Amino acid sequence: MIVNDPGDLDPSNPNPIELAPALLDRLAAIRAAALDTLESGRPVYGVTTGMGNLSKTRLTSEEQSRHQRNLLRGRAVGGPPWLPPDEARAVLIGRLRTFLTGDAAVSVELVQQLVALINSPVLPEIPAEGAGSAGEIIPLAHAFASLDPGPKEGIALLAGIPGATGRATLQARRAHRLADHLTAVGAAAIAVIGANRDPYHPAAGRADDVLAEELARLRALAGPEPEPRSLQAPVSFRVAGPVVAHVRRTLQELEAAVQRAFDGVTDSPAYLDGEFVGTAGFHGLELAARCDHLTAALAHAAEVSAARLHRLLDPAVTGLPAQLAREPGPEAGLVAVHKRAVAITHQLRRLTLPTAISTAETSNGQEDVQSFSWEAVGNLGAAIRRVREVTACELLAVRQAFALSERPVPPGLQDLLRAVDAVVPPIDGDRAFGADLTRLVDEVL
């Protein structure tokens, strides 16, 4: 992939990266100007001075040459668990994208080192946890330990929140796919119990385009309304539209925050208008808040999914055998599948604690506030994985309900249920459903 503009970089794109010559020429010109500015002798934080509480300490020329390398060495204090390879690569690409704005004033040589690292089959081990600072200096120190920084480049490698931003891009892509599956599985549950379609009426989306589109998806997937079993289905069926619409809306807000984080000034000190300027681009509060918001929206979606699953086991709702067992009594059916979903939703509740409400002083008080955006995006990734599991539980129950009922599978859901049938054998009795759920998560969802 040839990159002509920073916006061309997509942390979710696995293709090798090549930078256009014009882009490199622009970076070289900015670097030359920044080095001239450094020669003026004015103090520049983290370049001609120490870091944090040691920023009052001026460095000699000889100390400055060692300092940029020491910045990476002294902050690599993390350990396992490490990020998976796709997230590690997203961190590196996030750093490259911020460098290409020119604010960091790094050399073409360092940028080329970074491109080579991104394109390498061997990626650095980056700690997934423990970034307790005003920014991401600990994981970034691990990410770039193999690079050879020049003047001002060690601090540039550690600045801002490129890792959380790059990882959030990946999680947003995953959340889009998950939202589509939430819609489809919800529609399948609506169809299989013959729920009254009133809650999905087009007029119910008035003044809310996101909700109107979600209701349209549900109507299309669930198919025409049969004679409803009751005037009102349980609430977990009726709110399917607003629940997933909220997920999609919060996802849009996260993507907008990611774009602002990539396009804004994140370096500190940043080279702006010919001088080095200290900034607060490392704080990442909006990114943390948007990740938290989406985590909470997904946790609620999982709660609703688990509630529908429970109702699918109830003959009063479905008209089908209890617990979707072919022989209720000798067989337990899918009751334990619901218990697994309950356990997962309990885990999800703990992930919804806002990340930016706990602050602590570090660096002898120089850093006295954190937003923990690194942890926020990690929580979001964990939430997406867990919601997939809950969705798999409901999907397995939906498939069994169709198998036990005389209701036809609506055309819009046939591909999904065929995908289920390809990995899950027919349920003719009790068995170890955990293996079925794993296949649904890995191969369908």
Secondary structure, 3 states (H helix, E strand, C coil): CEECCHHHCCCCCCCCCEECHHHHHHHHHHHHHHHHHHCCCCCCCCCCECCHHHHHCECCHHHHHHHHHHHHHCCCCCCCCECCHHHHHHHHHHHHHHHCCCCCCCCHHHHHHHHHHHHCCCCCCCECCCCCCCCCHHHHHHHCCCCCCCCCHHHHHHCCCHHHHHHHHHHHHHHHHHHHHHHHHHHHHHHHHCCCCHHHCHHHHCCCHHHHHHHHHHHHHHCCCCCCCCCCCCHHHHCHHHHHHHHHHHHHHHHHHHHHHHHCCCCCCEEECCEEECCCCCCCHHHHHHHHHHHHHHHHHHHHHHHHHHHHCCHHHHCCCHHHCCCECCECCCHHHHHHHHHHHHHHHHHCCCHHHCCCCEHHHCECCCCCHHHHHHHHHHHHHHHHHHHHHHHHHHHHHHHHCCCCCCHHHHHHHHHHHHHCCCCCCCCCHHHHHHHHHHHHC
